[in-house]
Amino acid sequence: MALTTEWRCRIDNWRRELPNHFYRALGVIDLRGFTTTGQLSPAEALQGESRPMPPGTRWGAKWEYGWFQGETVLP
């Protein structure tokens, strides 16, 4: 398919810009949290007893809410 000069230029610009939008992992965020079937306000959730929630922790049963917290420092 032959492209006009305008479209060739557009595609070249997109190709140059696209790598700027790729995901790049910066680290791991260790999450803590808890689950509940109660609808909590953020203030109430802060009172909940959190525990480590490593990747693969099962949650999300019907009507179950998850409250999570983590901390990170970005470069």
mmCIF file of the C-alpha atoms, coordinates in Angstrom:
data_MODEL
# 
_entry.id   MODEL 
# 
loop_
_atom_site.group_PDB 
_atom_site.id 
_atom_site.type_symbol 
_atom_site.label_atom_id 
_atom_site.label_alt_id 
_atom_site.label_comp_id 
_atom_site.label_asym_id 
_atom_site.label_entity_id 
_atom_site.label_seq_id 
_atom_site.pdbx_PDB_ins_code 
_atom_site.Cartn_x 
_atom_site.Cartn_y 
_atom_site.Cartn_z 
_atom_site.occupancy 
_atom_site.B_iso_or_equiv 
_atom_site.pdbx_formal_charge 
_atom_site.auth_seq_id 
_atom_site.auth_comp_id 
_atom_site.auth_asym_id 
_atom_site.auth_atom_id 
_atom_site.pdbx_PDB_model_num 
ATOM 1  C CA . MET A 1 1  ? 0.000   0.000   0.000  1.00 0.00 ? 1  MET A CA 1 
ATOM 2  C CA . ALA A 1 2  ? 1.483   3.327   -1.015 1.00 0.00 ? 2  ALA A CA 1 
ATOM 3  C CA . LEU A 1 3  ? 1.344   6.068   1.589  1.00 0.00 ? 3  LEU A CA 1 
ATOM 4  C CA . THR A 1 4  ? 1.259   9.743   0.949  1.00 0.00 ? 4  THR A CA 1 
ATOM 5  C CA . THR A 1 5  ? 4.100   11.830  2.327  1.00 0.00 ? 5  THR A CA 1 
ATOM 6  C CA . GLU A 1 6  ? 1.760   13.159  5.018  1.00 0.00 ? 6  GLU A CA 1 
ATOM 7  C CA . TRP A 1 7  ? 0.811   9.685   6.271  1.00 0.00 ? 7  TRP A CA 1 
ATOM 8  C CA . ARG A 1 8  ? 4.369   8.384   6.094  1.00 0.00 ? 8  ARG A CA 1 
ATOM 9  C CA . CYS A 1 9  ? 5.432   11.345  8.261  1.00 0.00 ? 9  CYS A CA 1 
ATOM 10 C CA . ARG A 1 10 ? 2.579   10.705  10.725 1.00 0.00 ? 10 ARG A CA 1 
ATOM 11 C CA . ILE A 1 11 ? 3.490   7.032   11.081 1.00 0.00 ? 11 ILE A CA 1 
ATOM 12 C CA . ASP A 1 12 ? 7.175   7.882   11.547 1.00 0.00 ? 12 ASP A CA 1 
ATOM 13 C CA . ASN A 1 13 ? 6.229   10.343  14.306 1.00 0.00 ? 13 ASN A CA 1 
ATOM 14 C CA . TRP A 1 14 ? 4.053   7.712   16.034 1.00 0.00 ? 14 TRP A CA 1 
ATOM 15 C CA . ARG A 1 15 ? 6.887   5.172   15.850 1.00 0.00 ? 15 ARG A CA 1 
ATOM 16 C CA . ARG A 1 16 ? 9.285   7.627   17.484 1.00 0.00 ? 16 ARG A CA 1 
ATOM 17 C CA . GLU A 1 17 ? 6.788   8.614   20.193 1.00 0.00 ? 17 GLU A CA 1 
ATOM 18 C CA . LEU A 1 18 ? 5.433   5.151   21.072 1.00 0.00 ? 18 LEU A CA 1 
ATOM 19 C CA . PRO A 1 19 ? 8.435   3.979   23.196 1.00 0.00 ? 19 PRO A CA 1 
ATOM 20 C CA . ASN A 1 20 ? 7.822   6.965   25.501 1.00 0.00 ? 20 ASN A CA 1 
ATOM 21 C CA . HIS A 1 21 ? 4.534   5.365   26.515 1.00 0.00 ? 21 HIS A CA 1 
ATOM 22 C CA . PHE A 1 22 ? 5.709   1.818   27.278 1.00 0.00 ? 22 PHE A CA 1 
ATOM 23 C CA . TYR A 1 23 ? 5.320   0.424   30.780 1.00 0.00 ? 23 TYR A CA 1 
ATOM 24 C CA . ARG A 1 24 ? 8.565   0.124   32.674 1.00 0.00 ? 24 ARG A CA 1 
ATOM 25 C CA . ALA A 1 25 ? 8.592   -1.614  36.054 1.00 0.00 ? 25 ALA A CA 1 
ATOM 26 C CA . LEU A 1 26 ? 10.257  0.534   38.685 1.00 0.00 ? 26 LEU A CA 1 
ATOM 27 C CA . GLY A 1 27 ? 10.041  -1.918  41.567 1.00 0.00 ? 27 GLY A CA 1 
ATOM 28 C CA . VAL A 1 28 ? 7.703   -3.917  43.760 1.00 0.00 ? 28 VAL A CA 1 
ATOM 29 C CA . ILE A 1 29 ? 5.106   -2.493  46.107 1.00 0.00 ? 29 ILE A CA 1 
ATOM 30 C CA . ASP A 1 30 ? 4.475   -4.726  49.116 1.00 0.00 ? 30 ASP A CA 1 
ATOM 31 C CA . LEU A 1 31 ? 0.770   -4.490  49.848 1.00 0.00 ? 31 LEU A CA 1 
ATOM 32 C CA . ARG A 1 32 ? -1.024  -4.891  53.139 1.00 0.00 ? 32 ARG A CA 1 
ATOM 33 C CA . GLY A 1 33 ? -4.755  -4.947  53.496 1.00 0.00 ? 33 GLY A CA 1 
ATOM 34 C CA . PHE A 1 34 ? -7.897  -6.719  54.533 1.00 0.00 ? 34 PHE A CA 1 
ATOM 35 C CA . THR A 1 35 ? -11.208 -7.795  53.075 1.00 0.00 ? 35 THR A CA 1 
ATOM 36 C CA . THR A 1 36 ? -14.685 -7.240  54.365 1.00 0.00 ? 36 THR A CA 1 
ATOM 37 C CA . THR A 1 37 ? -18.277 -7.634  53.293 1.00 0.00 ? 37 THR A CA 1 
ATOM 38 C CA . GLY A 1 38 ? -19.146 -4.390  55.033 1.00 0.00 ? 38 GLY A CA 1 
ATOM 39 C CA . GLN A 1 39 ? -19.292 -1.115  53.130 1.00 0.00 ? 39 GLN A CA 1 
ATOM 40 C CA . LEU A 1 40 ? -16.767 1.025   54.957 1.00 0.00 ? 40 LEU A CA 1 
ATOM 41 C CA . SER A 1 41 ? -15.931 4.682   54.669 1.00 0.00 ? 41 SER A CA 1 
ATOM 42 C CA . PRO A 1 42 ? -12.243 5.491   54.142 1.00 0.00 ? 42 PRO A CA 1 
ATOM 43 C CA . ALA A 1 43 ? -12.020 6.566   57.789 1.00 0.00 ? 43 ALA A CA 1 
ATOM 44 C CA . GLU A 1 44 ? -13.508 3.238   58.922 1.00 0.00 ? 44 GLU A CA 1 
ATOM 45 C CA . ALA A 1 45 ? -11.168 1.312   56.617 1.00 0.00 ? 45 ALA A CA 1 
ATOM 46 C CA . LEU A 1 46 ? -8.169  2.958   58.272 1.00 0.00 ? 46 LEU A CA 1 
ATOM 47 C CA . GLN A 1 47 ? -9.257  1.269   61.506 1.00 0.00 ? 47 GLN A CA 1 
ATOM 48 C CA . GLY A 1 48 ? -9.238  -2.189  59.887 1.00 0.00 ? 48 GLY A CA 1 
ATOM 49 C CA . GLU A 1 49 ? -6.573  -4.711  60.805 1.00 0.00 ? 49 GLU A CA 1 
ATOM 50 C CA . SER A 1 50 ? -4.337  -5.119  57.774 1.00 0.00 ? 50 SER A CA 1 
ATOM 51 C CA . ARG A 1 51 ? -2.129  -8.095  57.003 1.00 0.00 ? 51 ARG A CA 1 
ATOM 52 C CA . PRO A 1 52 ? 0.407   -8.809  54.241 1.00 0.00 ? 52 PRO A CA 1 
ATOM 53 C CA . MET A 1 53 ? -1.288  -9.367  50.868 1.00 0.00 ? 53 MET A CA 1 
ATOM 54 C CA . PRO A 1 54 ? 1.403   -10.869 48.602 1.00 0.00 ? 54 PRO A CA 1 
ATOM 55 C CA . PRO A 1 55 ? 0.722   -11.518 44.910 1.00 0.00 ? 55 PRO A CA 1 
ATOM 56 C CA . GLY A 1 56 ? -1.689  -14.400 44.518 1.00 0.00 ? 56 GLY A CA 1 
ATOM 57 C CA . THR A 1 57 ? -3.639  -13.665 47.709 1.00 0.00 ? 57 THR A CA 1 
ATOM 58 C CA . ARG A 1 58 ? -7.186  -14.750 46.978 1.00 0.00 ? 58 ARG A CA 1 
ATOM 59 C CA . TRP A 1 59 ? -9.947  -12.261 47.583 1.00 0.00 ? 59 TRP A CA 1 
ATOM 60 C CA . GLY A 1 60 ? -12.990 -10.930 45.778 1.00 0.00 ? 60 GLY A CA 1 
ATOM 61 C CA . ALA A 1 61 ? -15.789 -13.255 46.840 1.00 0.00 ? 61 ALA A CA 1 
ATOM 62 C CA . LYS A 1 62 ? -19.298 -12.065 46.086 1.00 0.00 ? 62 LYS A CA 1 
ATOM 63 C CA . TRP A 1 63 ? -19.891 -8.703  47.812 1.00 0.00 ? 63 TRP A CA 1 
ATOM 64 C CA . GLU A 1 64 ? -16.417 -8.719  49.326 1.00 0.00 ? 64 GLU A CA 1 
ATOM 65 C CA . TYR A 1 65 ? -14.472 -5.465  49.375 1.00 0.00 ? 65 TYR A CA 1 
ATOM 66 C CA . GLY A 1 66 ? -10.700 -5.204  49.499 1.00 0.00 ? 66 GLY A CA 1 
ATOM 67 C CA . TRP A 1 67 ? -8.823  -2.385  51.195 1.00 0.00 ? 67 TRP A CA 1 
ATOM 68 C CA . PHE A 1 68 ? -5.122  -2.174  50.391 1.00 0.00 ? 68 PHE A CA 1 
ATOM 69 C CA . GLN A 1 69 ? -2.200  0.008   51.315 1.00 0.00 ? 69 GLN A CA 1 
ATOM 70 C CA . GLY A 1 70 ? 1.364   0.177   50.108 1.00 0.00 ? 70 GLY A CA 1 
ATOM 71 C CA . GLU A 1 71 ? 4.272   2.548   50.005 1.00 0.00 ? 71 GLU A CA 1 
ATOM 72 C CA . THR A 1 72 ? 6.758   3.408   47.298 1.00 0.00 ? 72 THR A CA 1 
ATOM 73 C CA . VAL A 1 73 ? 9.361   5.981   46.383 1.00 0.00 ? 73 VAL A CA 1 
ATOM 74 C CA . LEU A 1 74 ? 9.671   6.910   42.723 1.00 0.00 ? 74 LEU A CA 1 
ATOM 75 C CA . PRO A 1 75 ? 12.996  7.869   41.182 1.00 0.00 ? 75 PRO A CA 1 
# 
